[in-house]
Amino acid sequence: MQLIVSWIRKYKSIWRMIVLVLLLVAILGPWIYTLDGVPPPEWCQAPLFLLGNGRCAGLVAGVTIIFFIIAAFLSINVGLVTGETVLPERGRELLGIYLFMMLIFLIMLPFISTVLQTWRRDPKRFRIFHLMAWGLAVVLSCLMVAYDPELRSGRFWGIWLYIGVAVSALMLEVFALVWGRNPK
């Protein structure tokens, strides 16, 4: 046990860099599916797949979701400022996009906090924020998978890798915080 404790404390930067690399790989993998622009079930061929309800779907990578949300956020805000978008007409859609954007931001927040933790050498007041970011990421990504039964498939390895990395990183950060305070 003492060996594990010393390894976690001594090699924080290394395992945090490994976490960052694994997060990048997870973001490049499939997180969700789309029904837009796919053929009917009779013509469904790889890389498309059939959902449980018999509909053809395509895989969407996490990075695609991030870029889409950023573009939608910019487009909607520019539309609101220029007057092209009228709030009462599109209020429900705007709320959905803003909420989804917040979800994606909270899921990506640990990436930013891990980069800051690695480069800033553990400022004490930032550690709790970092732990909260990982905890939120674990909860929100698990809720995404729990919400849609189709995401429980192995074909969505990107979200599953993210959940595994988030849980592991949260445990390592908790151990580093607890054992850093009470060295034995």
N, CA, C and O of each residue as an XYZ file, in Angstrom:
736
protein
N       0.821     -1.188      0.000
C       0.000      0.000      0.000
C       0.869      1.256      0.000
O       0.571      2.230     -0.692
N       1.924      1.222      0.769
C       2.831      2.364      0.847
C       3.461      2.645     -0.519
O       3.699      3.800     -0.874
N       3.726      1.587     -1.278
C       4.303      1.751     -2.612
C       3.335      2.492     -3.534
O       3.742      3.370     -4.295
N       2.063      2.137     -3.461
C       1.042      2.806     -4.284
C       0.917      4.273     -3.890
O       0.832      5.150     -4.749
N       0.907      4.527     -2.600
C       0.793      5.899     -2.101
C       1.957      6.750     -2.598
O       1.758      7.863     -3.086
N       3.150      6.230     -2.474
C       4.311      7.015     -2.915
C       4.314      7.201     -4.428
O       4.714      8.257     -4.917
N       3.870      6.186     -5.181
C       3.820      6.307     -6.632
C       2.824      7.390     -7.045
O       3.119      8.208     -7.916
N       1.646      7.394     -6.421
C       0.614      8.386     -6.773
C       1.119      9.792     -6.486
O       0.912     10.704     -7.287
N       1.783      9.974     -5.343
C       2.283     11.312     -4.997
C       3.472     11.714     -5.875
O       3.568     12.863     -6.306
N       4.363     10.779     -6.134
C       5.591     11.099     -6.853
C       5.360     11.369     -8.341
O       6.002     12.239     -8.929
N       4.450     10.626     -8.935
C       4.272     10.696    -10.387
C       2.945     11.347    -10.792
O       2.324     10.918    -11.765
N       2.510     12.361    -10.070
C       1.259     13.054    -10.401
C       1.264     13.584    -11.830
O       0.296     13.400    -12.568
N       2.340     14.233    -12.212
C       2.397     14.826    -13.559
C       2.300     13.770    -14.643
O       1.654     13.986    -15.669
N       2.934     12.635    -14.423
C       2.923     11.583    -15.441
C       1.525     11.001    -15.593
O       1.027     10.891    -16.714
N       0.871     10.620    -14.477
C      -0.452     10.020    -14.646
C      -1.474     11.044    -15.087
O      -2.471     10.683    -15.712
N      -1.254     12.314    -14.778
C      -2.169     13.334    -15.300
C      -1.997     13.499    -16.810
O      -2.979     13.720    -17.519
N      -0.785     13.397    -17.302
C      -0.565     13.470    -18.756
C      -1.198     12.262    -19.453
O      -1.769     12.395    -20.536
N      -1.095     11.091    -18.830
C      -1.736      9.893    -19.390
C      -3.254     10.088    -19.431
O      -3.904      9.717    -20.409
N      -3.810     10.663    -18.380
C      -5.246     10.952    -18.340
C      -5.623     11.900    -19.476
O      -6.636     11.690    -20.144
N      -4.826     12.929    -19.700
C      -5.119     13.878    -20.783
C      -5.101     13.202    -22.151
O      -5.964     13.469    -22.988
N      -4.132     12.341    -22.378
C      -4.051     11.631    -23.657
C      -5.273     10.719    -23.827
O      -5.877     10.672    -24.898
N      -5.626     10.004    -22.766
C      -6.801      9.127    -22.853
C      -8.087      9.921    -23.058
O      -8.995      9.462    -23.751
N      -8.171     11.110    -22.460
C      -9.341     11.965    -22.698
C      -9.425     12.386    -24.156
O     -10.510     12.408    -24.737
N      -8.288     12.718    -24.747
C      -8.282     13.080    -26.171
C      -8.738     11.919    -27.038
O      -9.509     12.111    -27.978
N      -8.268     10.718    -26.730
C      -8.692      9.533    -27.482
C     -10.197      9.316    -27.312
O     -10.900      9.008    -28.275
N     -10.682      9.479    -26.084
C     -12.117      9.293    -25.823
C     -12.955     10.306    -26.592
O     -14.013      9.957    -27.116
N     -12.504     11.541    -26.667
C     -13.259     12.579    -27.375
C     -13.291     12.305    -28.875
O     -14.239     12.703    -29.553
N     -12.283     11.641    -29.393
C     -12.262     11.304    -30.815
C     -13.172     10.122    -31.147
O     -13.526      9.918    -32.308
N     -13.550      9.349    -30.137
C     -14.401      8.181    -30.343
C     -15.879      8.533    -30.373
O     -16.260      9.662    -30.066
N     -16.722      7.553    -30.747
C     -18.170      7.791    -30.834
C     -18.819      7.940    -29.463
O     -18.573      7.154    -28.549
N     -19.655      8.971    -29.346
C     -20.338      9.265    -28.090
C     -21.837      9.093    -28.198
O     -22.501      8.749    -27.220
N     -22.363      9.327    -29.365
C     -23.816      9.325    -29.534
C     -24.094      8.978    -30.992
O     -23.167      8.766    -31.773
N     -25.355      8.922    -31.350
C     -25.723      8.606    -32.728
C     -26.639      9.705    -33.268
O     -27.222     10.488    -32.518
N     -26.740      9.730    -34.580
C     -27.626     10.685    -35.243
C     -28.524      9.938    -36.212
O     -28.139      8.918    -36.783
N     -29.719     10.460    -36.383
C     -30.655      9.913    -37.364
C     -30.740     10.820    -38.583
O     -31.472     10.532    -39.529
N     -29.987     11.919    -38.558
C     -30.001     12.871    -39.661
C     -29.136     12.377    -40.816
O     -27.998     11.950    -40.618
N     -29.680     12.440    -42.000
C     -28.916     12.139    -43.203
C     -28.569     10.679    -43.375
O     -27.616     10.370    -44.090
N     -29.289      9.770    -42.759
C     -29.015      8.344    -42.930
C     -30.151      7.715    -43.744
O     -31.283      8.198    -43.715
N     -29.844      6.645    -44.462
C     -30.866      6.028    -45.325
C     -31.885      5.225    -44.512
O     -31.727      5.046    -43.304
N     -32.927      4.747    -45.186
C     -33.900      3.882    -44.501
C     -33.235      2.561    -44.083
O     -32.157      2.234    -44.577
N     -33.861      1.808    -43.187
C     -33.249      0.584    -42.661
C     -32.827     -0.428    -43.729
O     -31.853     -1.155    -43.536
N     -33.542     -0.483    -44.841
C     -33.181     -1.458    -45.884
C     -31.809     -1.189    -46.486
O     -31.144     -2.120    -46.940
N     -31.377      0.054    -46.498
C     -30.104      0.429    -47.115
C     -29.012      0.686    -46.083
O     -27.955      1.216    -46.425
N     -29.242      0.332    -44.868
C     -28.305      0.616    -43.786
C     -27.071     -0.294    -43.891
O     -27.159     -1.506    -43.690
N     -25.932      0.311    -44.206
C     -24.674     -0.430    -44.331
C     -23.613      0.262    -43.497
O     -23.745      1.438    -43.158
N     -22.561     -0.471    -43.170
C     -21.462      0.076    -42.366
C     -20.910      1.322    -43.045
O     -20.799      1.336    -44.271
N     -20.572      2.330    -42.327
C     -20.419      2.476    -40.878
C     -21.716      2.781    -40.154
O     -21.706      2.946    -38.935
N     -22.841      2.862    -40.869
C     -24.132      3.067    -40.219
C     -24.563      1.762    -39.564
O     -24.028      0.700    -39.883
N     -25.533      1.837    -38.645
C     -25.990      0.646    -37.939
C     -27.474      0.780    -37.633
O     -28.027      1.880    -37.657
N     -28.106     -0.337    -37.350
C     -29.527     -0.346    -37.016
C     -29.699     -0.201    -35.510
O     -29.042     -0.885    -34.726
N     -30.589      0.697    -35.125
C     -30.949      0.834    -33.713
C     -31.928     -0.264    -33.343
O     -32.435     -0.972    -34.213
N     -32.190     -0.404    -32.063
C     -33.135     -1.399    -31.589
C     -34.531     -1.216    -32.147
O     -35.283     -2.184    -32.261
N     -34.892      0.018    -32.498
C     -36.229      0.275    -33.035
C     -36.287      0.110    -34.556
O     -37.298      0.448    -35.172
N     -35.220     -0.402    -35.165
C     -35.207     -0.649    -36.598
C     -34.864      0.552    -37.449
O     -35.038      0.510    -38.667
N     -34.379      1.623    -36.840
C     -33.994      2.814    -37.596
C     -32.492      2.797    -37.827
O     -31.724      2.334    -36.984
N     -32.092      3.301    -38.962
C     -30.684      3.393    -39.302
C     -30.097      4.647    -38.642
O     -30.739      5.697    -38.610
N     -28.882      4.527    -38.120
C     -28.254      5.652    -37.423
C     -26.767      5.702    -37.753
O     -26.177      4.717    -38.196
N     -26.180      6.868    -37.528
C     -24.748      7.048    -37.727
C     -24.082      7.462    -36.423
O     -24.699      8.119    -35.584
N     -22.833      7.080    -36.257
C     -22.079      7.422    -35.049
C     -21.589      8.862    -35.113
O     -21.255      9.365    -36.185
N     -21.549      9.521    -33.960
C     -21.066     10.893    -33.863
C     -19.970     10.930    -32.799
O     -20.178     10.510    -31.661
N     -18.799     11.441    -33.187
C     -17.677     11.540    -32.259
C     -17.881     12.707    -31.290
O     -18.587     13.668    -31.595
N     -17.257     12.604    -30.133
C     -17.341     13.660    -29.131
C     -16.835     14.994    -29.650
O     -17.406     16.038    -29.335
N     -15.775     14.973    -30.439
C     -15.219     16.217    -30.973
C     -16.207     16.881    -31.929
O     -16.266     18.108    -31.995
N     -16.973     16.099    -32.659
C     -17.991     16.650    -33.550
C     -19.077     17.347    -32.746
O     -19.559     18.412    -33.132
N     -19.456     16.746    -31.633
C     -20.457     17.358    -30.760
C     -19.948     18.698    -30.239
O     -20.682     19.686    -30.227
N     -18.695     18.727    -29.811
C     -18.113     19.960    -29.272
C     -18.103     21.059    -30.328
O     -18.503     22.188    -30.045
N     -17.655     20.746    -31.536
C     -17.618     21.752    -32.597
C     -19.023     22.203    -32.988
O     -19.239     23.383    -33.264
N     -19.975     21.277    -33.015
C     -21.353     21.640    -33.345
C     -21.917     22.596    -32.298
O     -22.546     23.596    -32.644
N     -21.699     22.295    -31.037
C     -22.232     23.138    -29.965
C     -21.591     24.523    -30.002
O     -22.279     25.526    -29.810
N     -20.292     24.589    -30.244
C     -19.623     25.894    -30.336
C     -20.194     26.698    -31.499
O     -20.487     27.885    -31.356
N     -20.352     26.042    -32.659
C     -20.897     26.736    -33.832
C     -22.338     27.176    -33.588
O     -22.717     28.289    -33.954
N     -23.141     26.313    -32.973
C     -24.533     26.678    -32.690
C     -24.596     27.833    -31.696
O     -25.405     28.746    -31.859
N     -23.759     27.801    -30.681
C     -23.727     28.869    -29.684
C     -23.375     30.204    -30.339
O     -24.037     31.212    -30.095
N     -22.339     30.208    -31.167
C     -21.934     31.437    -31.853
C     -23.019     31.917    -32.819
O     -23.334     33.106    -32.864
N     -23.579     30.998    -33.578
C     -24.604     31.359    -34.554
C     -25.842     31.949    -33.882
O     -26.374     32.965    -34.331
N     -26.291     31.317    -32.822
C     -27.489     31.800    -32.128
C     -27.225     33.159    -31.486
O     -28.067     34.053    -31.570
N     -26.080     33.323    -30.852
C     -25.789     34.609    -30.210
C     -25.628     35.731    -31.231
O     -26.074     36.854    -30.992
N     -24.995     35.438    -32.366
C     -24.890     36.442    -33.419
C     -26.283     36.764    -33.952
O     -26.592     37.927    -34.212
N     -27.128     35.739    -34.119
C     -28.493     35.954    -34.575
C     -29.309     36.797    -33.604
O     -30.120     37.621    -34.026
N     -29.099     36.597    -32.314
C     -29.805     37.400    -31.322
C     -29.350     38.853    -31.347
O     -30.163     39.766    -31.203
N     -28.050     39.065    -31.529
C     -27.513     40.429    -31.550
C     -27.933     41.165    -32.819
O     -28.284     42.344    -32.767
N     -27.900     40.478    -33.953
C     -28.239     41.132    -35.217
C     -29.743     41.198    -35.465
O     -30.188     41.932    -36.348
N     -30.526     40.450    -34.707
C     -31.971     40.463    -34.880
C     -32.483     39.402    -35.825
O     -33.687     39.352    -36.079
N     -31.613     38.542    -36.362
C     -32.056     37.481    -37.259
C     -32.826     36.398    -36.511
O     -33.720     35.769    -37.077
N     -32.491     36.180    -35.263
C     -33.161     35.188    -34.433
C     -34.091     35.926    -33.477
O     -33.673     36.829    -32.753
N     -35.333     35.531    -33.489
C     -36.320     36.138    -32.599
C     -36.545     35.173    -31.436
O     -36.907     34.014    -31.639
N     -36.332     35.654    -30.242
C     -36.364     34.798    -29.060
C     -37.683     34.076    -28.841
O     -37.654     32.868    -28.605
N     -38.855     34.741    -28.902
C     -40.091     33.994    -28.628
C     -40.325     32.828    -29.584
O     -40.880     31.805    -29.182
N     -39.913     32.967    -30.830
C     -40.126     31.911    -31.809
C     -39.207     30.722    -31.560
O     -39.609     29.578    -31.774
N     -37.998     30.972    -31.118
C     -37.014     29.904    -30.990
C     -36.563     29.712    -29.552
O     -35.504     29.130    -29.315
N     -37.336     30.183    -28.595
C     -36.952     30.130    -27.190
C     -36.691     28.718    -26.685
O     -35.710     28.477    -25.982
N     -37.558     27.796    -27.037
C     -37.389     26.410    -26.580
C     -36.122     25.785    -27.166
O     -35.381     25.093    -26.468
N     -35.886     26.035    -28.442
C     -34.684     25.515    -29.092
C     -33.429     26.131    -28.470
O     -32.444     25.434    -28.227
N     -33.470     27.427    -28.216
C     -32.324     28.106    -27.605
C     -32.022     27.545    -26.222
O     -30.864     27.308    -25.878
N     -33.056     27.337    -25.442
C     -32.862     26.784    -24.111
C     -32.228     25.402    -24.186
O     -31.313     25.098    -23.420
N     -32.700     24.574    -25.091
C     -32.128     23.239    -25.271
C     -30.672     23.289    -25.675
O     -29.853     22.531    -25.157
N     -30.343     24.178    -26.599
C     -28.953     24.295    -27.042
C     -28.072     24.815    -25.913
O     -26.964     24.315    -25.720
N     -28.539     25.801    -25.172
C     -27.741     26.335    -24.059
C     -27.545     25.284    -22.957
O     -26.458     25.173    -22.389
N     -28.588     24.526    -22.663
C     -28.449     23.485    -21.643
C     -27.494     22.388    -22.092
O     -26.667     21.920    -21.310
N     -27.608     21.977    -23.353
C     -26.709     20.955    -23.874
C     -25.273     21.481    -23.919
O     -24.326     20.742    -23.651
N     -25.121     22.762    -24.259
C     -23.796     23.371    -24.272
C     -23.191     23.356    -22.870
O     -22.003     23.074    -22.708
N     -23.998     23.657    -21.864
C     -23.516     23.627    -20.482
C     -23.117     22.208    -20.080
O     -22.114     22.019    -19.392
N     -23.889     21.217    -20.503
C     -23.562     19.827    -20.220
C     -22.214     19.460    -20.827
O     -21.365     18.879    -20.151
N     -22.018     19.794    -22.088
C     -20.754     19.486    -22.755
C     -19.607     20.246    -22.094
O     -18.522     19.691    -21.924
N     -19.828     21.503    -21.719
C     -18.786     22.276    -21.041
C     -18.408     21.615    -19.713
O     -17.225     21.490    -19.395
N     -19.408     21.195    -18.942
C     -19.118     20.559    -17.657
C     -18.413     19.216    -17.833
O     -17.592     18.831    -17.000
N     -18.729     18.508    -18.908
C     -18.052     17.237    -19.169
C     -16.604     17.482    -19.599
O     -15.730     16.669    -19.298
N     -16.337     18.589    -20.296
C     -14.975     18.894    -20.752
C     -14.162     19.684    -19.714
O     -12.950     19.837    -19.873
N     -14.796     20.175    -18.680
C     -14.117     20.961    -17.653
C     -12.938     20.231    -16.999
O     -11.923     20.874    -16.733
N     -13.020     18.916    -16.726
C     -11.866     18.243    -16.132
C     -10.617     18.268    -17.013
O      -9.496     18.250    -16.506
N     -10.814     18.310    -18.335
C      -9.664     18.405    -19.223
C      -8.910     19.705    -18.940
O      -7.685     19.710    -18.816
N      -9.649     20.792    -18.842
C      -9.040     22.104    -18.578
C      -8.412     22.127    -17.197
O      -7.291     22.608    -17.031
N      -9.129     21.609    -16.198
C      -8.587     21.645    -14.836
C      -7.376     20.729    -14.685
O      -6.475     21.028    -13.901
N      -7.337     19.620    -15.421
C      -6.170     18.733    -15.364
C      -4.953     19.404    -15.997
O      -3.839     19.284    -15.487
N      -5.166     20.104    -17.099
C      -4.059     20.854    -17.708
C      -3.531     21.893    -16.721
O      -2.320     22.030    -16.546
N      -4.433     22.616    -16.083
C      -4.011     23.619    -15.102
C      -3.317     22.981    -13.898
O      -2.325     23.516    -13.403
N      -3.825     21.855    -13.428
C      -3.201     21.162    -12.292
C      -1.803     20.673    -12.658
O      -0.895     20.714    -11.828
N      -1.627     20.218    -13.883
C      -0.326     19.695    -14.305
C       0.700     20.816    -14.443
O       1.858     20.642    -14.063
N       0.296     21.950    -14.976
C       1.246     23.038    -15.223
C       1.435     23.970    -14.041
O       2.478     24.615    -13.931
N       0.436     24.059    -13.140
C       0.531     25.030    -12.050
C       1.029     24.412    -10.750
O       1.146     25.117     -9.748
N       1.314     23.158    -10.738
C       1.870     22.476     -9.569
C       0.976     22.549     -8.338
O       1.398     23.029     -7.286
N      -0.231     22.083     -8.466
C      -1.160     21.887     -7.353
C      -1.394     23.083     -6.443
O      -1.043     23.020     -5.265
N      -1.962     24.149     -6.934
C      -2.366     25.179     -5.976
C      -3.469     24.598     -5.083
O      -4.424     23.997     -5.577
N      -3.332     24.778     -3.793
C      -4.228     24.101     -2.839
C      -5.688     24.476     -3.027
O      -6.554     23.604     -2.946
N      -5.984     25.724     -3.270
C      -7.397     26.115     -3.387
C      -8.034     25.621     -4.686
O      -9.259     25.621     -4.802
N      -7.241     25.207     -5.647
C      -7.760     24.716     -6.918
C      -8.080     23.216     -6.858
O      -8.824     22.719     -7.702
N      -7.539     22.497     -5.889
C      -7.723     21.042     -5.809
C      -9.182     20.643     -5.648
O      -9.635     19.697     -6.294
N      -9.923     21.345     -4.800
C     -11.326     21.000     -4.579
C     -12.138     21.252     -5.846
O     -13.005     20.449     -6.193
N     -11.870     22.350     -6.536
C     -12.535     22.629     -7.812
C     -12.242     21.506     -8.804
O     -13.138     21.048     -9.513
N     -10.997     21.070     -8.852
C     -10.579     20.000     -9.754
C     -11.333     18.704     -9.436
O     -11.806     18.019    -10.343
N     -11.443     18.374     -8.154
C     -12.187     17.176     -7.750
C     -13.669     17.300     -8.101
O     -14.286     16.334     -8.551
N     -14.233     18.476     -7.898
C     -15.637     18.689     -8.244
C     -15.862     18.570     -9.746
O     -16.889     18.046    -10.179
N     -14.920     19.046    -10.537
C     -15.034     18.934    -11.993
C     -15.047     17.467    -12.417
O     -15.848     17.072    -13.264
N     -14.161     16.661    -11.830
C     -14.151     15.233    -12.157
C     -15.426     14.557    -11.681
O     -15.983     13.721    -12.392
N     -15.899     14.906    -10.483
C     -17.137     14.316     -9.981
C     -18.326     14.639    -10.868
O     -19.135     13.762    -11.170
N     -18.436     15.899    -11.291
C     -19.512     16.287    -12.211
C     -19.397     15.552    -13.542
O     -20.404     15.125    -14.107
N     -18.192     15.405    -14.035
C     -17.988     14.710    -15.305
C     -18.439     13.256    -15.213
O     -19.072     12.737    -16.132
N     -18.113     12.607    -14.108
C     -18.536     11.218    -13.920
C     -20.057     11.133    -13.875
O     -20.654     10.310    -14.570
N     -20.678     11.968    -13.071
C     -22.137     11.919    -12.913
C     -22.838     12.237    -14.229
O     -23.743     11.510    -14.636
N     -22.431     13.316    -14.899
C     -23.123     13.727    -16.125
C     -22.928     12.733    -17.264
O     -23.871     12.462    -18.008
N     -21.729     12.187    -17.414
C     -21.514     11.212    -18.488
C     -22.268      9.916    -18.199
O     -22.770      9.280    -19.125
N     -22.355      9.516    -16.934
C     -23.154      8.335    -16.587
C     -24.643      8.591    -16.826
O     -25.368      7.691    -17.249
N     -25.097      9.811    -16.556
C     -26.498     10.151    -16.832
C     -26.797     10.111    -18.325
O     -27.883      9.698    -18.732
N     -25.835     10.542    -19.143
C     -26.027     10.475    -20.597
C     -26.256      9.034    -21.035
O     -27.150      8.757    -21.835
N     -25.451      8.124    -20.510
C     -25.570      6.715    -20.882
C     -26.850      6.115    -20.303
O     -27.505      5.305    -20.958
N     -27.205      6.504    -19.088
C     -28.417      5.972    -18.463
C     -29.680      6.470    -19.176
O     -30.686      5.762    -19.221
N     -29.629      7.669    -19.727
C     -30.786      8.257    -20.389
C     -31.157      7.524    -21.672
O     -32.340      7.364    -21.974
N     -30.170      7.081    -22.419
C     -30.420      6.437    -23.709
C     -29.874      5.006    -23.690
O     -28.658      4.817    -23.689
N     -30.747      4.002    -23.676
C     -30.284      2.603    -23.626
C     -29.400      2.207    -24.808
O     -28.581      1.296    -24.685
N     -29.555      2.873    -25.939
C     -28.726      2.550    -27.107
C     -27.248      2.825    -26.846
O     -26.382      2.175    -27.433
N     -26.956      3.788    -25.967
C     -25.563      4.143    -25.687
C     -24.849      3.097    -24.846
O     -23.641      3.201    -24.635
N     -25.552      2.115    -24.373
C     -24.938      1.066    -23.552
C     -24.217      0.035    -24.400
O     -23.633     -0.911    -23.872
N     -24.254      0.212    -25.688
C     -23.577     -0.690    -26.618
C     -22.082     -0.398    -26.658
O     -21.650      0.722    -26.383
N     -21.304     -1.409    -27.000
C     -19.859     -1.243    -27.113
C     -19.431     -0.385    -28.288
O     -18.285      0.061    -28.346
N     -20.342     -0.148    -29.230
C     -19.960      0.677    -30.384
C     -19.729      2.128    -29.981
O     -19.096      2.882    -30.720
N     -20.236      2.526    -28.819
C     -20.019      3.880    -28.316
C     -18.841      3.880    -27.339
O     -18.963      4.317    -26.195
N     -17.716      3.388    -27.810
C     -16.544      3.218    -26.949
C     -15.969      4.549    -26.477
O     -15.282      4.586    -25.456
N     -16.231      5.637    -27.190
C     -15.700      6.941    -26.790
C     -16.258      7.400    -25.453
O     -15.508      7.832    -24.577
N     -17.583      7.307    -25.295
C     -18.197      7.724    -24.035
C     -17.822      6.771    -22.913
O     -17.637      7.197    -21.773
N     -17.706      5.476    -23.227
C     -17.313      4.505    -22.201
C     -15.871      4.697    -21.768
O     -15.559      4.574    -20.584
N     -14.989      4.997    -22.711
C     -13.600      5.287    -22.339
C     -13.549      6.539    -21.483
O     -12.803      6.600    -20.507
N     -14.342      7.540    -21.848
C     -14.385      8.771    -21.056
C     -14.841      8.477    -19.630
O     -14.239      8.973    -18.678
N     -15.892      7.682    -19.470
C     -16.380      7.349    -18.133
C     -15.312      6.613    -17.341
O     -15.096      6.909    -16.166
N     -14.642      5.655    -17.974
C     -13.579      4.912    -17.289
C     -12.429      5.804    -16.872
O     -11.922      5.685    -15.757
N     -12.012      6.699    -17.759
C     -10.926      7.631    -17.436
C     -11.371      8.593    -16.341
O     -10.598      8.893    -15.431
N     -12.606      9.077    -16.418
C     -13.097     10.021    -15.411
C     -13.157      9.381    -14.029
O     -12.747      9.997    -13.046
N     -13.660      8.161    -13.942
C     -13.730      7.467    -12.653
C     -12.319      7.218    -12.117
O     -12.049      7.444    -10.937
N     -11.425      6.750    -12.988
C     -10.043      6.485    -12.564
C      -9.343      7.756    -12.124
O      -8.667      7.769    -11.095
N      -9.496      8.813    -12.885
C      -8.845     10.078    -12.538
C      -9.402     10.635    -11.235
O      -8.655     11.158    -10.408
N     -10.716     10.524    -11.054
C     -11.312     10.993     -9.800
C     -10.740     10.222     -8.611
O     -10.415     10.815     -7.582
N     -10.618      8.912     -8.753
C     -10.050      8.114     -7.667
C      -8.592      8.489     -7.400
O      -8.195      8.638     -6.245
N      -7.803      8.643     -8.446
C      -6.401      9.034     -8.267
C      -6.283     10.403     -7.613
O      -5.442     10.602     -6.736
N      -7.114     11.342     -8.029
C      -7.059     12.685     -7.443
C      -7.485     12.676     -5.972
O      -6.900     13.379     -5.148
N      -8.504     11.877     -5.651
C      -8.926     11.770     -4.250
C      -7.806     11.145     -3.420
O      -7.486     11.635     -2.337
N      -7.213     10.067     -3.925
C      -6.110      9.434     -3.202
C      -4.936     10.396     -3.041
O      -4.335     10.466     -1.969
N      -4.611     11.130     -4.089
C      -3.498     12.089     -4.002
C      -3.797     13.181     -2.976
O      -2.903     13.610     -2.247
N      -5.040     13.627     -2.918
C      -5.407     14.666     -1.952
C      -5.375     14.124     -0.526
O      -4.815     14.757      0.369
N      -5.974     12.958     -0.315
C      -6.040     12.387      1.036
C      -4.658     11.967      1.517
O      -4.271     12.280      2.643
N      -3.914     11.263      0.675
C      -2.598     10.800      1.100
C      -1.572     11.906      1.105
O      -0.551     11.805      1.784
N      -1.832     12.969      0.350
C      -0.920     14.121      0.392
C      -1.001     14.862      1.710
O      -0.022     15.461      2.153
N      -2.170     14.823      2.339
C      -2.351     15.482      3.642
C      -1.827     14.642      4.784
O      -1.299     15.166      5.766
N      -1.976     13.324      4.649
C      -1.607     12.422      5.743
C      -0.511     11.451      5.331
O      -0.771     10.250      5.262
N       0.689     11.911      5.057
C       1.742     10.980      4.678
C       2.103     10.097      5.873
O       2.251     10.571      7.000
N       2.240      8.808      5.595
C       2.568      7.857      6.684
C       3.899      7.233      6.475
O       4.331      6.415      7.287
